[in-house]
């Protein structure tokens, strides 16, 4: 139900078990989130993607979240995208979202 893939060099979201409730992809090298990256993760409620692009984890560009990339996560209530050099709020987020953390962008 919980998977922490933080602090490693992965560059894309790997195939993940559909039973996940909490996923941490913080401090990785993932810079693009598209609509297929979270396919089948219907139980996911918590997603942490902090620090993938900031002064302590430099990158060539900001994290890119495609419009609607997270829309398929119908049970997502907590999304953290802190420290990613985002220049705008991601569009078309799931209506189930209660908490959105965007500090230090």
C-alpha positions as a printed NumPy array, in Angstrom:
array([[  0.   ,   0.   ,   0.   ],
       [  2.95 ,   2.349,   0.532],
       [  5.996,   2.778,  -1.689],
       [  8.874,   5.198,  -1.259],
       [ 11.151,   5.573,  -4.287],
       [ 12.692,   8.832,  -3.092],
       [ 16.372,   9.786,  -3.352],
       [ 17.329,   7.773,  -6.389],
       [ 18.148,   8.545, -10.014],
       [ 14.975,   7.332, -11.721],
       [ 13.877,   9.568, -14.599],
       [ 10.371,   8.237, -15.184],
       [  7.554,   6.753, -13.157],
       [  8.004,   2.949, -13.192],
       [  5.205,   0.379, -13.458],
       [  3.506,   0.347, -10.068],
       [  1.15 ,  -2.001,  -8.181],
       [ -2.504,  -0.972,  -8.349],
       [ -2.891,  -1.435,  -4.576],
       [ -0.785,   1.629,  -3.74 ],
       [ -2.352,   4.145,  -1.383],
       [  0.755,   6.282,  -0.777],
       [  3.59 ,   6.947,  -3.236],
       [  6.713,   9.052,  -2.763],
       [  8.768,  10.026,  -5.805],
       [ 10.643,  12.86 ,  -4.096],
       [ 14.249,  13.847,  -4.832],
       [ 14.444,  11.82 ,  -8.029],
       [ 15.172,  12.923, -11.597],
       [ 11.56 ,  12.698, -12.793],
       [ 10.824,  15.916, -14.684],
       [  7.758,  14.991, -16.749],
       [  4.365,  13.671, -15.64 ],
       [  1.968,  12.571, -18.347],
       [ -1.48 ,  10.962, -18.339],
       [ -0.11 ,   7.411, -18.677],
       [  2.34 ,   7.566, -15.757],
       [ -0.274,   6.752, -13.108],
       [ -2.613,   4.477, -15.065],
       [ -4.352,   1.915, -12.867],
       [ -3.52 ,   3.572,  -9.536],
       [ -7.155,   4.04 ,  -8.537],
       [ -6.479,   3.517,  -4.812],
       [ -3.754,   6.184,  -4.618],
       [ -4.593,   8.853,  -2.019],
       [ -1.18 ,  10.404,  -1.269],
       [  1.406,  11.47 ,  -3.857],
       [  4.646,  13.184,  -2.844],
       [  6.857,  14.559,  -5.613],
       [  8.989,  17.086,  -3.757],
       [ 12.461,  18.285,  -4.611],
       [ 12.868,  16.928,  -8.112],
       [ 14.224,  20.233,  -9.392],
       [ 15.699,  22.816,  -7.016],
       [ 19.057,  24.148,  -5.815],
       [ 19.975,  20.953,  -3.915],
       [ 18.857,  18.742,  -6.832],
       [ 19.653,  20.843,  -9.917],
       [ 18.012,  20.033, -13.228],
       [ 17.942,  21.47 , -16.756],
       [ 14.275,  22.536, -16.52 ],
       [ 11.284,  22.647, -14.18 ],
       [  8.986,  19.724, -13.5  ],
       [  6.355,  19.525, -16.239],
       [  2.89 ,  18.276, -15.297],
       [  0.754,  17.802, -18.417],
       [ -2.821,  19.116, -18.089],
       [ -4.978,  16.262, -16.778],
       [ -1.964,  14.026, -16.029],
       [ -3.313,  13.346, -12.533],
       [ -7.013,  13.429, -13.372],
       [ -7.259,   9.615, -13.446],
       [ -6.305,   9.465,  -9.755],
       [ -9.91 ,   9.665,  -8.575],
       [ -9.113,   9.026,  -4.892],
       [ -6.128,  11.372,  -4.611],
       [ -6.579,  13.636,  -1.591],
       [ -3.021,  14.851,  -0.913],
       [ -0.582,  16.086,  -3.575],
       [  2.782,  17.614,  -2.735],
       [  4.819,  19.257,  -5.517],
       [  7.153,  21.392,  -3.409],
       [ 10.656,  22.37 ,  -4.602],
       [ 10.182,  21.689,  -8.314],
       [ 10.631,  25.124,  -9.937],
       [  6.998,  25.039, -11.08 ],
       [  5.89 ,  28.277, -12.726],
       [  2.161,  27.525, -12.738],
       [ -0.37 ,  25.408, -10.886],
       [ -0.946,  22.087, -12.702],
       [ -4.223,  22.11 , -14.615],
       [ -7.137,  19.686, -14.423],
       [ -6.371,  18.149, -11.039],
       [ -8.613,  15.437,  -9.541],
       [-11.758,  16.817,  -7.861],
       [-11.064,  14.564,  -4.85 ],
       [ -7.976,  16.64 ,  -3.952],
       [ -8.125,  18.161,  -0.443],
       [ -4.497,  19.25 ,  -0.04 ],
       [ -2.174,  20.741,  -2.646],
       [  1.306,  21.761,  -1.518],
       [  3.235,  24.033,  -3.904],
       [  5.655,  25.891,  -1.632],
       [  9.232,  26.716,  -2.635],
       [  8.621,  26.786,  -6.362]])
